[in-house]
């Protein structure tokens, strides 16, 4: 298949290109920064420089490439009030969907988030409602509605991404806060997914039916559970056990649908992943666009990563 990968230089995109190429697909990757073109070539993709917020330019690229499928891995978390990312989700996705439909493309795979469900104790499944009171809701709802207009639109609701190049890497924003002692073991749920597994899900989704799919590992956890393990993995002080026995906020997320579709996380739990797959002392990697300055919010649930996916600007 001919694949147009939007957001190709990001945390997931740069992992996904080799998987697509190895599977026999022809990949065109977009970036808005010309200096990233060589990286895309090295990964095996044809680079195209385009700003997805430029509707005319997006239409031109999609019409010229005429892909069989568009994979949308765009994020912009440079603004702590979520405005930039919501704008990208709304306008960037709208431009991609309109261009894809105009070019006769039938399939779109798009990334969304798995921590927007209405709070509850039972693991959230894809039919559960999203929480409209949370800041990312407007952008996420617009993205998912736009993708649903495609003949076959698959929405991947990623958990909190960790691994090299994310906020959970040893040089990432979460690690900095843990070392500084500003992260607390609060009773808030997080469902993680290693960035490698997020990429493998995007590849697998080319064969999935339309709809939303949670892409998370097998072990949802509260911050009180995962933070001590993570702290040890990056060599930070033990955060203590405050909040260990309090009722957790948020909601765990189920990956049952993804498993039924044949996907299986290679890193089944953050417990092993933090130490073995890039969160440990040797797990840093080149950052995607914007990763150096972008970081999560410092208040409430945002600070522990339960409402953030640990990526940065990948337009």
N, C-alpha and C positions, 0 to 999 in steps of 0.2 A: 504493500500500500504506500501511497504518497501521503506523508504526514506533515502538517504545518504545526510546529510546536511554538506557541506563544509564551514568552517568559523562559526562553531556553537556557539562559545563563544562571538561573536561580538554583536554590538548594536542591529542588527536585528535578528541574530541567536538565541540569548538567549530569545527573545520574541517569536520567531517562534516555538521553540520546544514545549512549552505547547499547542499552538494552533494545531499543528500537532497531538500531543498525544490525545488531546480532540476530534479530528476529527476521531480517530480510527486508525491512522497510526503508524507504527513501525519505530522508528527513530534511526539512527546511526549518531552521531555527531563527526566531526573531530576537532582536535586541535593539534597544534605542541608542546604544553607545557603539560607535564605529570601532573603538579599540577592543571590543569584545569579539569581533568577527573572527580573528585568528583562533581564539579559544574554541569557537564553535566548529571551525574547520578541523581542528585537532581532535575533537570529539567524534567527528564523522558526519557533521551536518553541513548543509549549505546555509551560510549566514545571509540574513536579510535585515537591514537596519530600518526600523520603522517604529514610530510612536503609536501605540494602539489607541491613544486618545485622539488621533487624527483620523477621522472617519474615512475621508477620501483616500488617504494613503493606505489604510487597511483594506479597503475595497480593491485598490489597485494590486496590492500584494496577493490577496486571495484569488483574484481573477487571473493573475499571471501564473500562479503556482497550481491552481486547480487541484487541491489536495483531495484525497479520499476521506480524510478525517482531519479535524482540528483539535489539538490538545491545548487547553488553556491552563497555564501554570503561572499566572500573573499575580503579583502581590505588590503592595506599597505600604509598608508599615513605618514610614519615616515620621509620621505625625501621631503624637500620643493621643489625640482626640479621635482617631480613626477616620478623620475626614478624607485624607488622601487615599486610603485603601478603599473606603466606601465609594469614592468617586471613580476609582479604577474599576471596581467591581460593577458599578452601574454603567458608566460610559464605555469603558474598555470592552466589557462583555457584550454590551449592546452593539458596538461596532463590529466585533468578531462574528456575532450571530447574524447580523444583517448581511455582512459580506459573505459569510458562508452560505446562507440561503440564496443569495443572488447568484452565487457561483455553482449552485446545485450540489453543495456538499451535504451529505446526509448525517454524518456522525460528528458529534462534538463531545469531548471528555473535558470536564472542568473541575478545578479544585475548589472546595468549599471548606467549612470547618465543622467539627464534631462537638464543640463545647457551647452550642447555642440552644440546647434543648431546655424546655421548662424544667425546673428542679424537681427531683424525685429520688426515691431510694432504689427503684428497679432500674437495671441497665436500659438506657434509651435505645430504641429501635427507630428505623428510618421513618415510620409512620407517626411517631410522636411529634407533638407540636414544638415549634421553636419559640424562644422567649423574646417577644417583641419589645421588651423593656430594656434589653441590652444594647449597647452602642453599635455593635457590628450588624444588627439585624437588618437595617434598611438595605445596606449593600449586599448582604448575603441573600436576602429575599429577592432582590432585583436580579442578581446573578442567576439564581436557581430558576426563577421564572423565565428568564430569557433563554437559558439553555433548554428548558422544556419545550420551547418552540421548535427546536430542531426535530427532524424526523426520528433521530435517535440521539437523545442527549443524556449523558451519564454524568452525574454529579458525585464527586468523591469527597466525602466529608472527613477530612484528615483530622486525626488527633494532634496533640502537641508534638511537633516534629523535633527530634533530637538527633545528634550526630555531628560530624564535621561540618562547619559552615553555618550552624544554627546558634541560637542564643544559649543552648545548653553545652556547646563546645567549651573546652577549657578557657578559650579567649572570648567567649560570648558574654552577652549582657547578664544572663542569669547567673553564670559562674562568678562574674564580678560582684554581684549583689550577695551571693552566698558567702564569698570570701570576706566581704565587708560586714557581714553579720546583719544585713538589712532584710534578709528573707527569714520568715518565721514558719515553723511547722504547723500552719493553720489547718483546720479541718475542711479542706476544699478538695473536691474530686478532680483528678486529671486522668485522662486516657491518652497514653502516649502512642507514638508510632515512630520507628526509626526511619530516617529519610530514605534509606535504601528500600525499605518496604513500601513506602509511599510511591516510589518510582515503579516498583514492580506491580503495584496495583494499577497505576496508570497504563502500563503496558497491557495488563490483563483485561482492563476495561474496554479495550478495542473490540472484545468479543462478548461484552456483557449487554443485557437488555437495558432499555432506557430506565432512568430513575436514579434516586439517591442511594448511595452505599456508604456506610460508616467504614473508615479505614483506620483501625486502631489495633493495638496489640491485645494479648489475651488477659491482661491484668490491670484493670483500672485501680487507681490508688489515690489515697488522700495525701496531701502534702506532708502530713505527719509521718506517713509511711515511706515516701520516696525520698524526701529531702535528706535524711541521714545517710542513705545509701549513696545518693548523688554527691553529698559533701565529702564522703570518704573517697569516692572515685576521683575527685578533682583535688584532693589534698586539703580541703577546707576544714575548719574546726567543726566538731559535732554541734548541731544546732539545738540539742536538747529535745525534750519530749513534751513541751508545752502544747496544749491543744490535741494531744494524742487521743483523748477519750471524749472529746466534744462531738456533737452531732455534725456530720459533714454537710457543707454547702454544695450547691451544684448538683451534678448527676454523673454516675458512671455511664459508659457507653458500650453497647454490645457490638461485636464484629460478626455475629452469627450469619448475617446475610452474605457478607464477603466470603466467609468460609464456605457457605453453601454454593457460591459461584465458583469455587475452586481456588481462591486466593488463600495463601497461608503466610503469615509473617515469619520471616527467617529469624527475626529477633522476637521471640514470643513474649518476652517480658523485659521491662526496663531494668529489672534487677540484674540481669546478665548484660543487657545492652549498655548500661552506663559504664561498666568496666571493660567490656569487650569490643564495643562498636563505636568508639569515637568520643564518648563523654569523659574518658579517663585522661591521664596526663599527656598522652601522645596523640590525642584525638583531634587536634586543630587541623584546619584545612583552609585553602584559599577562600575568601569570602565572596558571596555573590554581590551583585550590584546593591550598594547602599548598606551592606551589613555593618560596616564599620561604625556608622553613627546611629543606626536605628536600634531601638530597644523597646522592651515592653513597658507598659504602664507600671507605676510604682505603688498603686493603691489597690486595696481589695483583692479580688480574685485574679486580676490581671497580673499581679506581681509574681504569683507562683506558677504562671504558665498555663493555668487551667482555662484561660480564655484567650490564649495566644498560641499561634502555631510555630513560633520560633523562626520565622523567615523574615526577609527584609525586602527591599525594593527589587523587583525583577520585571520591570517593564522593558 
